[in-house]
Amino acid sequence: MSVTPSASASLQPAKMKKDESFLGKLGGTLVRKKRAKEVSDLHEEGKNAINAPLLPSATEIHPEDTLLEENAERIMLDPTSRENPKFKDLVKVLIDWINSELEEERIIVKDLEEDCYDGQVLQKLFEKLSGRKLNVAEVTQSEIGQKQKLQTVLEAVNNTLRPHGWTLEWSVDSIHSKNLVAIVYLLVALAMHFQAPIRLPEHVTVQVVVVKKREGILQTAVVAKELTSTTEMMLGRFAERDAFDTLLDHAPDKLNVVKTSLITFVNKHLNKLNLEVTELESQFADGVYLILLMGLLEDYFVPLYNFFLTPESFEQKVHNVAFAFELMQDGGLKKPKARPEDVVNLNLKSTLRVLYNLFTNYKNSD
């Protein structure tokens, strides 16, 4: 059956009305569903806003956070702090130090989180620093084995550090979960306690995100963590206060008297080489005068190839002062309390301690 154009045109409006009616109903249904979903989403958003504080925009909740047990918490380094230049410098210094200490073990650390979490590097580092051999398996692949090793290593570390006042900001779980803040806390404490020949950046503070589970709901808070203060304050955690602490804190007026006495003592001997000291802090900082003074006090010539006569870099100066300390110990003196780095950094108290130690032992020497 053929349909004329006019008949087709007459049928089209009725069909359009039917389609419009159907689409209208369908559209109305879709709109109602969309509005219902928006209301539901808004209700859920409001509930979340009430039940949990907002996270910093750059911080993500990890899947494992949702698996936290009730009242458990997880600590994460805020991404902005990870990019902090002072924090990055601290991490680099620690990595270089570990690699220097473990060079003979052919261990190379590139990433603190990935290389320290299983306890292998921490075991070797503590054994090197303490001179103790720990009874642990050399290589462990399983999570249980790694945590058992970490438990043994951290018990030894904690027993060493706790008596000296260190706050233990690390645990087996935090280290094994690759918590960078906990790992850095531990390495800083080891470096300071064992007087590592490095300069740690001072006043390094980072922001961490603390995720806690309370009544099944994740709660977050941002907390500032101080990783390093000043070198002197960190050393003070375990260094005994001596006469110079008291002198500088309570009787600074007598400081010049002490300095004059020490200058007179060192010049009595250095004058034999036509050398003279007028400033204790600066003139002993490169270690040259200390080495020459030890040779004069012990009556021997120190070969020039053993030290840098005109040191230019910080490392060369540290080498000289450390060598002078070795000469002092060879002469029967106790190991100086000061670090070579502190003398090089013009720390008056450290320089006074070293020179006063020489004065008390050689004051009657010609």
Secondary structure, DSSP 8 states (H G I E B T S, - for coil): ----HHHHHHHHHHHHHHHHHHHHHHHHHHHHHHHHHHHHHHHHHHHHHHHS----TT----GGGGG--TT-EEEEE-HHHHT-HHHHHHHHHHHHHHHHHTGGGT---S-HHHHHTTSHHHHHHHHHHH-------S---SHHHHHHHHHHHHHHHHHHHGGGT------HHHHHTT-HHHHHHHHHHHHHHTT-SS---SSEEEEEEEEEEETTEEEEEEEEEEEE--HHHHHTTTS---HHHHHHHH-GGGHHHHHHHHHHHHHHHHGGGT---S-HHHHTTTSHHHHHHHHHHHT----GGGS-SS--SHHHHHHHHHHHHHHHHHTT----SS-HHHHHTT-HHHHHHHHHHHHHHHTT--
